[in-house]
Amino acid sequence: VTELVLDNCRSSNGEIEGLNDSFKELQFLSMANVELTSLAKLPTLSKLRKLELSDNVISGGLEVLAERCPNLTYLNLSGNKIKDLGTVEAL
C-alpha cells in the first residue's frame, strides 16, 4: 500500500489506531477529520512524502513527525488547535 485515505474515520481516543510498521511503503497518508489529538502512536514511515492531518484537534507533539517521517515534503495541519509558530519549530 502506497496511499491510504482514512478521512472521517473517527478515532475513539484521539490516538492513531491500526497503523503499524507493516505500512512502511506508504507515500501518502490522509487522516483528515479523524478527531486526532496526538501523533504519539504514529509508526515510522520513512517513505511518507505527503501527510494530510487537517480538521483534527492536534495542538502539539509535532516532533514525532520529524523523527518518524524524515522524507515528508507536504504537511497540512489546517483546522487544528495549534496556537503559535513555536509548536511547529520541531519540523
C-alpha positions as CSV (number, residue, x, y, z in Angstrom):
1,V,0.0,0.0,0.0
2,T,1.5,3.4,-1.0
3,E,-1.6,5.6,-0.5
4,L,-4.1,5.4,2.4
5,V,-7.0,7.7,3.0
6,L,-8.7,7.4,6.4
7,D,-10.6,10.7,6.2
8,N,-13.7,10.9,8.5
9,C,-12.9,7.6,10.3
10,R,-13.3,8.7,13.9
11,S,-10.6,7.9,16.4
12,S,-12.2,6.6,19.7
13,N,-9.4,8.0,21.9
14,G,-7.7,10.8,19.9
15,E,-4.8,8.4,19.1
16,I,-3.8,6.9,15.8
17,E,-5.2,3.3,15.7
18,G,-4.4,0.4,13.4
19,L,-1.3,1.9,11.7
20,N,1.8,-0.1,12.3
21,D,5.2,-0.8,10.8
22,S,3.6,-3.0,8.1
23,F,2.7,0.2,6.3
24,K,6.4,1.0,5.6
25,E,5.7,1.6,1.8
26,L,3.2,4.5,2.4
27,Q,4.0,7.6,0.5
28,F,0.7,9.4,1.0
29,L,-1.5,9.3,4.2
30,S,-4.6,11.3,4.8
31,M,-6.3,11.4,8.2
32,A,-8.5,14.5,7.9
33,N,-11.4,15.0,10.3
34,V,-10.5,12.0,12.4
35,E,-10.6,13.8,15.8
36,L,-6.9,13.1,16.4
37,T,-5.3,14.8,19.5
38,S,-2.0,13.1,19.4
39,L,0.6,11.7,16.9
40,A,2.4,9.7,19.6
41,K,1.4,6.3,18.1
42,L,2.4,7.2,14.5
43,P,4.7,4.4,13.3
44,T,7.9,5.1,11.5
45,L,7.0,5.8,7.9
46,S,10.3,6.5,6.2
47,K,8.9,6.7,2.6
48,L,6.0,9.0,3.5
49,R,6.1,12.2,1.5
50,K,2.6,13.7,1.9
51,L,0.6,13.8,5.1
52,E,-2.9,15.3,5.4
53,L,-4.0,16.0,9.0
54,S,-6.5,18.8,8.6
55,D,-9.5,19.3,10.8
56,N,-8.3,17.4,13.8
57,V,-7.6,18.6,17.4
58,I,-3.8,18.4,17.4
59,S,-2.2,21.1,19.5
60,G,1.4,19.8,19.8
61,G,3.8,16.8,19.7
62,L,4.8,17.5,16.1
63,E,8.4,16.4,16.8
64,V,7.2,12.9,16.2
65,L,6.8,13.8,12.5
66,A,10.4,14.9,12.3
67,E,11.6,11.6,13.9
68,R,9.4,9.1,12.2
69,C,8.7,10.7,8.7
70,P,12.1,12.0,7.6
71,N,11.1,12.3,3.9
72,L,8.0,14.4,4.4
73,T,7.7,17.2,1.9
74,Y,4.0,18.1,2.3
75,L,2.1,18.5,5.6
76,N,-1.4,20.0,6.0
77,L,-2.3,20.9,9.6
78,S,-5.1,23.4,8.9
79,G,-8.1,23.4,11.2
80,N,-6.2,22.1,14.2
81,K,-5.6,23.6,17.6
82,I,-2.1,24.9,17.0
83,K,-1.9,28.3,18.7
84,D,1.6,29.6,17.9
85,L,4.5,29.0,15.5
86,G,6.7,27.6,18.2
87,T,4.7,24.5,18.0
88,V,5.9,23.7,14.5
89,E,9.6,24.6,15.2
90,A,10.5,20.9,15.6
91,L,9.7,20.4,11.9
